């Protein structure tokens, strides 16, 4: 079976990749996937090698008016500029979240800025929204559509504040990016929770978020087809702070919540791990992310996209049992490799406990 050979090959190649600096390995992987997307002919092989051709559609669902062939998506941050969209589809993902994209192109924080913690299947990053900007991405997406190469799975777009933009003008950044990228996103996520852009998390405050959501939704409603709008929250918020965000989500008619971003709490890491500033993702985030998902699900009927520590069918099912509607991968994919998504989908199909569980009743 080709996917079994792929799994074994990745097991053997991963030590070589992990011998490289983490961001260097990421760029190599992204370069290969971008090339596969651009050339097209490798995509059927990629689909067969990953096992995506055997995943089926048993877990398909429609969420905020968008049809998802399966509930496992690529989290924002992996393909910031959306250069490998068709390759992600070939790898079996049910949806893609491109970004985070900002109004202005920016290089991000100085390297080194990404670090592995293999003993905990974790990553630490302080990338800082390195991307080519909303206008360049919009033009790339336009050309992809014109060439008939747009993926058939949903594409969400995650947008954030440019580092150079003062916090007082943050809403202008989000509104600008939404206007440029609107034709290409099936849904949009407002990233106000990355720990790697100075001051960004202050936009989760009640007054700041209220102003941002009002401005973005006003812009959204003027566009030809308003898009589902979601907000991505930090795992480090208190439950009262999350309740405030939910209140604003209701007021401004958001379509859902993405929970969660990376954490600045590194206390779960062994003392032997050198300290690096940045957001921690992967297995150490799993429990807190699930806790936030469960809290949200008990207090809102809004769909929840869960991200944080999803690395196999069991951890995906945990999020779904907690009340999530969809899940996303980032760090899990780094450690699990190209056959991971079809394996998760088959695992969920074999045991539908997570999909069939009732949402917790609202208080």
C-alpha positions in Angstrom: 0.0 0.0 0.0 1.5 3.3 -1.1 0.5 5.3 1.9 2.1 2.7 4.2 5.3 3.2 2.2 5.0 6.9 2.5 4.6 6.7 6.3 7.7 4.6 6.5 9.6 6.9 4.2 8.7 9.9 6.3 9.8 8.1 9.5 13.2 7.6 7.9 13.4 11.1 6.4 12.2 13.1 9.4 15.5 12.8 11.3 17.2 14.4 8.3 14.7 17.2 8.2 14.9 17.7 11.9 18.7 18.0 11.6 18.0 21.3 9.8 17.0 24.5 11.5 13.2 24.3 11.9 12.3 27.2 9.6 14.7 26.0 6.9 13.0 22.6 6.9 9.6 24.4 6.8 10.7 26.4 3.7 11.9 23.3 2.0 8.6 21.5 2.6 6.6 24.6 1.5 8.8 24.9 -1.6 8.1 21.3 -2.6 4.3 21.6 -2.0 4.2 25.0 -3.9 5.9 23.3 -6.8 3.5 20.4 -6.8 0.6 22.8 -6.7 2.0 24.8 -9.6 2.9 21.8 -11.9 -0.3 19.9 -11.1 0.9 16.6 -12.5 2.4 15.5 -9.1 -1.0 16.0 -7.4 -2.6 12.6 -8.2 0.6 10.9 -7.0 0.5 13.0 -3.8 -3.1 12.0 -3.2 -2.3 8.3 -3.6 0.8 8.5 -1.5 -0.9 10.2 1.4 -3.9 7.8 1.3 -6.3 10.7 0.6 -7.8 8.7 -2.2 -9.2 6.2 0.4 -10.4 8.7 3.0 -14.0 8.9 1.7 -16.5 11.6 2.7 -18.2 10.0 5.6 -17.5 13.0 7.9 -18.6 15.7 5.5 -20.7 18.5 7.0 -21.9 22.0 6.3 -20.8 24.7 8.7 -21.8 28.4 8.6 -23.1 27.7 5.1 -19.9 26.2 3.8 -19.5 22.6 2.8 -16.5 20.7 4.3 -15.8 17.3 2.8 -14.1 16.3 6.1 -13.6 18.1 9.4 -9.7 18.2 9.4 -8.2 21.4 8.2 -4.8 23.1 7.9 -4.3 25.7 10.6 -3.2 29.3 9.7 0.5 29.9 9.9 1.7 26.9 7.9 0.9 28.3 4.4 0.9 32.0 5.2 0.8 33.2 1.6 -1.4 30.5 0.2 1.1 29.1 -2.3 0.3 25.4 -2.0 -3.5 25.3 -1.9 -4.1 22.4 -4.3 -1.3 20.4 -2.6 -3.1 20.6 0.7 -6.3 19.2 -1.0 -4.2 16.4 -2.4 -3.0 15.5 1.1 -6.5 15.0 2.2 -7.3 18.2 4.1 -11.0 19.1 4.3 -10.2 22.8 4.3 -7.3 25.2 4.3 -6.8 28.4 6.3 -4.3 30.6 4.5 -2.5 33.4 6.4 -2.0 35.1 8.6 -2.0 37.9 6.0 -1.5 41.5 6.8 -2.3 44.7 5.0 1.4 45.4 4.4 4.1 42.9 3.4 6.5 42.3 6.2 9.5 40.1 7.0 8.4 39.2 10.5 10.7 38.9 13.4 14.5 38.3 13.0 15.6 34.6 12.9 16.1 32.2 14.5 12.4 32.2 15.3 11.1 28.7 15.2 12.2 25.8 17.5 11.3 22.2 17.9 10.7 20.4 21.1 10.7 16.8 19.8 10.4 15.1 23.3 7.0 16.8 23.6 6.0 16.9 19.9 5.9 20.7 20.2 7.0 23.8 18.4 7.9 27.3 19.7 7.6 30.1 17.2 8.0 33.9 17.2 7.7 34.3 13.4 5.6 37.5 13.6 3.2 37.3 10.7 5.9 37.1 8.0 4.0 37.3 4.7 3.9 39.1 1.3 0.8 41.2 2.2 -2.9 41.1 1.3 -2.6 42.6 -2.2 0.0 40.1 -3.4 -2.0 37.2 -2.0 -5.2 38.5 -3.7 -3.4 38.7 -7.0 -2.0 35.2 -6.6 -5.4 33.9 -5.8 -7.0 35.7 -8.8 -4.5 34.1 -11.1 -5.1 30.6 -9.6 -8.8 31.0 -10.2 -8.3 32.3 -13.7 -6.2 29.2 -14.5 -8.9 26.9 -13.2 -6.6 25.6 -10.5 -8.5 26.7 -7.4 -9.0 23.9 -4.9 -12.5 22.4 -4.5 -12.2 22.4 -0.7 -13.0 25.5 1.4 -10.3 28.1 1.7 -10.5 30.3 4.8 -8.3 33.4 5.1 -6.8 34.5 8.4 -6.0 38.2 8.6 -4.0 40.2 11.2 -2.5 43.6 12.0 0.8 44.7 10.3 3.5 45.3 12.9 4.1 48.8 11.6 0.5 49.8 12.0 -0.3 51.6 15.3 -2.8 49.8 17.5 -5.1 52.8 17.2 -5.3 52.1 13.4 -5.6 48.3 13.6 -9.2 48.2 12.4 -8.0 49.9 9.1 -5.6 47.1 8.5 -8.2 44.4 8.9 -10.8 46.2 6.8 -8.2 46.8 4.0 -7.2 43.1 3.9 -10.8 41.9 4.0 -11.6 44.2 1.0 -8.7 42.9 -1.0 -9.1 39.2 -0.2 -12.9 39.0 0.0 -13.5 37.3 -3.4 -11.2 34.4 -2.5 -12.1 33.4 1.1 -15.0 31.0 2.0 -14.7 32.4 5.5 -12.4 34.9 7.3 -10.7 34.7 10.7 -9.6 37.8 12.6 -6.3 36.9 14.3 -6.2 39.0 17.5 -4.4 36.4 19.5 -0.9 35.8 18.2 1.7 36.5 20.9 4.4 37.5 18.4 3.1 40.9 17.2 3.6 43.6 20.0 0.3 44.6 21.5 -1.9 42.4 19.2 -3.5 40.5 22.1 -4.8 43.7 23.5 -7.3 43.6 20.7 -9.0 40.9 22.6 -10.1 43.5 25.2 -13.8 44.3 25.2 -13.6 47.9 23.9 -10.9 47.1 21.3 -12.6 44.0 20.0 -16.0 45.7 19.9 -14.6 48.5 17.7 -12.8 46.0 15.4 -15.7 43.6 15.0 -18.1 46.6 14.3 -15.8 48.0 11.6 -15.0 44.6 9.9 -18.7 43.6 9.8 -19.7 47.0 8.4 -17.2 46.4 5.6 -18.3 42.8 5.2 -21.9 43.8 4.7 -21.1 46.2 1.9 -19.4 43.5 -0.1 -21.3 41.6 -2.9 -21.5 38.4 -0.8 -20.7 38.8 2.9 -18.5 36.1 4.3 -18.7 34.2 7.5 -16.5 36.0 10.0 -14.7 34.3 12.9 -12.3 35.4 15.6 -9.3 33.4 16.8 -8.7 33.5 20.6 -5.7 32.8 22.8 -5.6 29.9 25.2 -4.2 32.2 27.9 -7.5 34.1 28.4 -9.5 33.7 31.6 -13.0 32.3 31.3 -14.5 35.7 32.2 -12.5 37.2 29.3 -13.8 34.5 27.0 -17.3 35.2 28.0 -16.9 38.8 27.1 -15.7 37.8 23.7 -18.7 35.5 23.3 -21.0 38.4 24.1 -19.3 40.5 21.4 -19.5 37.6 19.0 -23.3 37.5 19.5 -23.7 41.2 19.2 -21.7 41.4 15.9 -23.1 38.2 14.5 -19.9 36.3 14.1 -20.1 32.9 12.4 -17.8 31.0 14.8 -14.8 30.9 17.1 -11.3 29.5 16.4 -9.8 28.1 19.6 -7.0 28.3 20.2 -3.8 30.1 19.1 -0.4 29.3 20.6 0.3 29.8 24.3 2.9 31.9 26.1 2.8 29.5 29.1 5.8 27.2 28.7 5.7 25.7 32.2 4.7 22.3 30.8 8.0 21.9 29.1 10.9 20.0 30.8 13.5 22.2 32.5 16.1 20.8 30.2 14.5 22.6 27.2 16.2 25.9 26.6 13.8 28.8 27.0 12.8 30.7 23.9 10.2 33.4 23.7 7.2 32.8 21.4 4.1 30.8 21.2 4.1 27.2 22.2 2.1 24.7 20.1 1.6 21.0 19.9 1.0 18.3 22.5 1.6 20.6 25.5 -1.3 22.8 24.4 -3.7 20.0 23.9 -5.4 19.9 27.3 -5.8 23.7 27.7 -7.1 24.0 24.1 -9.7 21.3 24.8 -10.7 22.9 28.0 -11.3 26.2 26.2 -13.3 24.4 23.5 -15.5 22.7 26.1 -16.1 26.0 27.9 -17.1 27.7 24.7 -19.4 24.8 23.6 -21.2 25.0 26.9 -22.0 28.7 26.4 -22.6 29.2 22.7 -24.2 27.5 19.7 -21.6 29.0 17.5 -19.4 26.6 15.5 -16.0 26.1 17.0 -12.9 25.3 15.0 -10.5 23.6 17.4 -6.7 23.8 17.1 -4.0 22.9 19.6 -2.4 19.5 20.1 -4.3 17.6 17.4 -1.9 15.0 16.1 -4.0 11.8 15.7 -7.6 10.5 15.5 -7.8 10.3 19.3 -6.8 13.9 19.9 -9.1 15.1 17.0 -12.0 13.1 18.5 -11.3 14.6 21.9 -11.8 18.1 20.5 -15.0 17.0 18.7 -16.3 15.4 21.8 -15.6 18.6 23.7 -17.9 20.4 21.3 -15.8 21.4 18.3 -17.3 21.2 14.8 -14.0 21.2 12.9 -10.4 20.7 13.8 -7.1 22.0 12.5 -3.5 20.8 12.4 -0.1 22.5 12.4 2.4 21.0 14.7 0.8 17.6 14.5 1.4 17.6 10.8 5.1 18.5 11.2 5.5 15.4 13.4 3.0 13.1 11.7 3.8 13.7 8.1 1.9 13.5 4.8 -0.3 10.5 5.6 -1.6 12.0 8.9 -4.8 13.6 7.7 -6.3 10.6 5.9 -5.3 8.5 8.9 -7.3 10.8 11.2 -10.3 10.9 8.8 -10.4 7.1 8.7 -10.0 6.9 12.4 -13.0 9.3 12.9 -15.1 7.3 10.4 -14.3 4.1 12.2 -15.5 5.5 15.5 -18.0 8.3 15.2 -18.2 8.9 18.9 -16.8 12.4 18.5 -19.0 13.3 15.6 -22.2 12.0 17.0 -21.9 13.4 20.5 -24.5 16.0 21.4 -23.3 19.5 22.1 -23.4 20.4 25.8 -26.7 22.1 26.7 -26.5 25.8 27.0 -26.9 27.3 30.5 
